[in-house]
């Protein structure tokens, strides 16, 4: 997809230079396009009110679309779907999310479908996510995986800052491409940075840049697999023995799925657990997430798994 054209299922924001007009009043074919892409912003502020979490303030611009939260159990946690009805990102798109949880708020975030990134001849598709958790807040961030199409260029940052006693459960997963179309590891570039920082300044950072066409950005061991995922759970007030129990429990879950999964779990510099997974199929990936998520909810909050509703 070149700079001068923009094809997508949703509306596009296109900025063009002054266009010369012919004597007949029709646009000249010599149109110069300076940039292509949508600039979409989603801002959400949650608060704990009267026994449940509500959206206190919100703002969104195309292509983001905001649905009211759903309450799936009696905990008062607000389940919110991130909806991008445009169908995916094209070169030049710049989407952002700024999410703030007030003290004691509890939010579950997911999406109705995978995040698709389409082919681009040069422009990068960018998604920047900023998360701030107030004291005692809980965020379970569980979006669907990203699918980078052949020739796509994608850059994502997720930066989360936690106040004392806040908990983040953050899941991030990427497919090798459109597997059914034999587009495994055929994207042009993929960059990802996750940073989680506690109130005391302890931090967990994951950063990588992949370019399958070069030795420097080669896929390595992951080339034999079709999905790569990370799960991070961080809280600065949970007792160390709880993290040790959770680490052991997750280790057993990964061992039980040997062959369909390749994974490992450890305790990072920030208080919590870090899990890395390679999966062969989408059902393998989904099954691993369900098991890991259930283990975290049981150990940290003595809560059962959530029955998802995505529509």
HELIX and SHEET records of a PDB file:
HELIX    1   1 UNK A  179  UNK A  181  5                                   3    
HELIX    2   2 UNK A  220  UNK A  224  5                                   5    
HELIX    3   3 UNK A  240  UNK A  256  1                                  17    
HELIX    4   4 UNK A  282  UNK A  301  1                                  20    
SHEET    1   A 2 UNK A  14  UNK A  16  0                                        
SHEET    2   A 2 UNK A  33  UNK A  36 -1                                        
SHEET    1   B 7 UNK A  52  UNK A  60  0                                        
SHEET    2   B 7 UNK A  39  UNK A  49 -1                                        
SHEET    3   B 7 UNK A  94  UNK A 101  1                                        
SHEET    4   B 7 UNK A 125  UNK A 133  1                                        
SHEET    5   B 7 UNK A 153  UNK A 162  1                                        
SHEET    6   B 7 UNK A 189  UNK A 197  1                                        
SHEET    7   B 7 UNK A 203  UNK A 210 -1                                        
SHEET    1   C 7 UNK A  64  UNK A  66  0                                        
SHEET    2   C 7 UNK A  78  UNK A  84 -1                                        
SHEET    3   C 7 UNK A 106  UNK A 110  1                                        
SHEET    4   C 7 UNK A 138  UNK A 142  1                                        
SHEET    5   C 7 UNK A 167  UNK A 175  1                                        
SHEET    6   C 7 UNK A 146  UNK A 148  1                                        
SHEET    7   C 7 UNK A 115  UNK A 117  1                                        
SHEET    1   D 8 UNK A  64  UNK A  66  0                                        
SHEET    2   D 8 UNK A  78  UNK A  84 -1                                        
SHEET    3   D 8 UNK A 106  UNK A 110  1                                        
SHEET    4   D 8 UNK A 138  UNK A 142  1                                        
SHEET    5   D 8 UNK A 167  UNK A 175  1                                        
SHEET    6   D 8 UNK A 227  UNK A 235 -1                                        
SHEET    7   D 8 UNK A 272  UNK A 279 -1                                        
SHEET    8   D 8 UNK A 261  UNK A 266 -1                                        
END                                                                             
